[in-house]
Amino acid sequence: METVAIGVLGEKLLAEARSASSGRYGVTIHGGHVHSLRQTLIGVEAGHTLDEHENTGEVTLQLIRGRARVLAASDAVELVAGDYAVIPLQWDSFEALEDTVVLLTAAVQGTPD
């Protein structure tokens, strides 16, 4: 059984995000191209975004740290640490309102590559 210290790893990712020009840095903590379930922990510096994305399957976000806004069509939701959101197949953006750590979980439809 594998375990991951999400809080510790999240702090490391935020440090990387602060020095990245994109203001974000993430690692896959489970999955990859051989699995249908993929989980990515992402550090996003305040004021930076994860832009428009079309999902190929079900996606959820769990905010581990910080505060963020998710936009999908005409719907907007603000998330705080501990919040969990099911994301529509097409969403517009994720904006970090504070330094944020988010766990993105995606269930990819079809046979993994």
C-alpha positions as CSV (number, residue, x, y, z in Angstrom):
1,M,0.0,0.0,0.0
2,E,1.3,3.4,-0.9
3,T,0.7,6.5,1.1
4,V,1.3,10.2,0.2
5,A,1.7,13.0,2.7
6,I,-0.5,15.4,0.8
7,G,0.2,18.5,3.0
8,V,4.0,18.1,2.8
9,L,3.9,17.4,-1.0
10,G,1.5,20.3,-1.5
11,E,4.0,22.7,0.2
12,K,6.8,21.5,-2.1
13,L,4.6,22.0,-5.2
14,L,3.7,25.5,-4.1
15,A,7.4,26.3,-3.7
16,E,7.9,25.0,-7.3
17,A,4.9,26.9,-8.5
18,R,6.2,30.2,-7.1
19,S,9.4,29.9,-9.2
20,A,7.6,28.7,-12.4
21,S,6.6,31.3,-15.0
22,S,3.2,29.6,-15.2
23,G,2.6,29.9,-11.5
24,R,1.7,26.3,-11.2
25,Y,3.4,22.9,-10.7
26,G,1.9,19.5,-10.4
27,V,2.7,15.8,-10.0
28,T,0.7,12.7,-10.7
29,I,0.3,10.9,-7.4
30,H,-1.7,8.0,-8.9
31,G,-2.4,6.8,-12.4
32,G,-0.7,7.8,-15.5
33,H,-1.4,6.6,-19.0
34,V,-1.9,3.0,-18.0
35,H,-4.7,3.6,-15.5
36,S,-8.3,4.8,-16.0
37,L,-8.1,6.7,-12.6
38,R,-5.6,9.6,-12.5
39,Q,-4.9,11.8,-9.6
40,T,-2.8,14.9,-9.8
41,L,-1.8,17.2,-7.0
42,I,-1.2,20.8,-8.2
43,G,0.2,23.8,-6.5
44,V,-1.1,27.1,-8.0
45,E,0.3,30.5,-7.0
46,A,-2.3,33.2,-6.1
47,G,-3.5,35.0,-9.3
48,H,-2.6,32.2,-11.6
49,T,-5.0,29.8,-13.4
50,L,-5.5,26.4,-14.9
51,D,-7.2,27.3,-18.2
52,E,-10.0,25.9,-20.3
53,H,-10.0,22.2,-20.5
54,E,-12.3,19.6,-22.0
55,N,-12.6,16.5,-19.9
56,T,-12.7,13.0,-21.4
57,G,-14.4,11.6,-18.4
58,E,-15.5,12.4,-14.9
59,V,-13.4,15.0,-13.0
60,T,-13.4,16.2,-9.4
61,L,-11.4,18.8,-7.5
62,Q,-10.7,18.8,-3.8
63,L,-9.1,21.9,-2.4
64,I,-6.4,21.0,0.1
65,R,-5.2,24.5,0.8
66,G,-6.2,28.1,-0.2
67,R,-9.1,29.6,-2.0
68,A,-10.0,29.3,-5.7
69,R,-12.8,30.0,-8.2
70,V,-13.9,27.5,-10.9
71,L,-15.8,28.8,-13.9
72,A,-17.9,26.5,-16.1
73,A,-20.2,28.1,-18.7
74,S,-22.4,30.6,-16.7
75,D,-21.7,28.8,-13.4
76,A,-19.1,30.0,-11.0
77,V,-18.2,28.5,-7.6
78,E,-15.7,29.6,-5.0
79,L,-13.9,26.8,-3.2
80,V,-12.0,26.9,0.2
81,A,-9.8,24.4,1.8
82,G,-11.7,21.2,2.4
83,D,-14.2,21.8,-0.4
84,Y,-14.9,19.1,-3.0
85,A,-16.5,19.8,-6.5
86,V,-17.6,17.7,-9.4
87,I,-16.5,19.4,-12.5
88,P,-18.6,19.6,-15.7
89,L,-17.3,18.0,-18.9
90,Q,-16.4,21.4,-20.2
91,W,-15.1,24.0,-17.8
92,D,-13.5,27.4,-18.5
93,S,-11.0,28.0,-15.8
94,F,-9.7,27.5,-12.3
95,E,-8.3,30.6,-10.7
96,A,-6.2,30.6,-7.5
97,L,-7.5,33.5,-5.3
98,E,-4.8,32.5,-2.7
99,D,-1.8,30.2,-2.9
100,T,-3.7,26.9,-3.5
101,V,-3.1,23.2,-3.5
102,V,-5.7,21.1,-5.3
103,L,-6.2,17.4,-5.9
104,L,-7.6,16.8,-9.4
105,T,-9.0,13.3,-9.9
106,A,-10.0,12.2,-13.4
107,A,-11.7,8.9,-14.5
108,V,-10.7,8.5,-18.1
109,Q,-13.3,6.8,-20.3
110,G,-12.3,4.0,-22.5
111,T,-9.3,1.8,-22.4
112,P,-6.1,3.5,-21.0
113,D,-3.3,3.9,-23.5
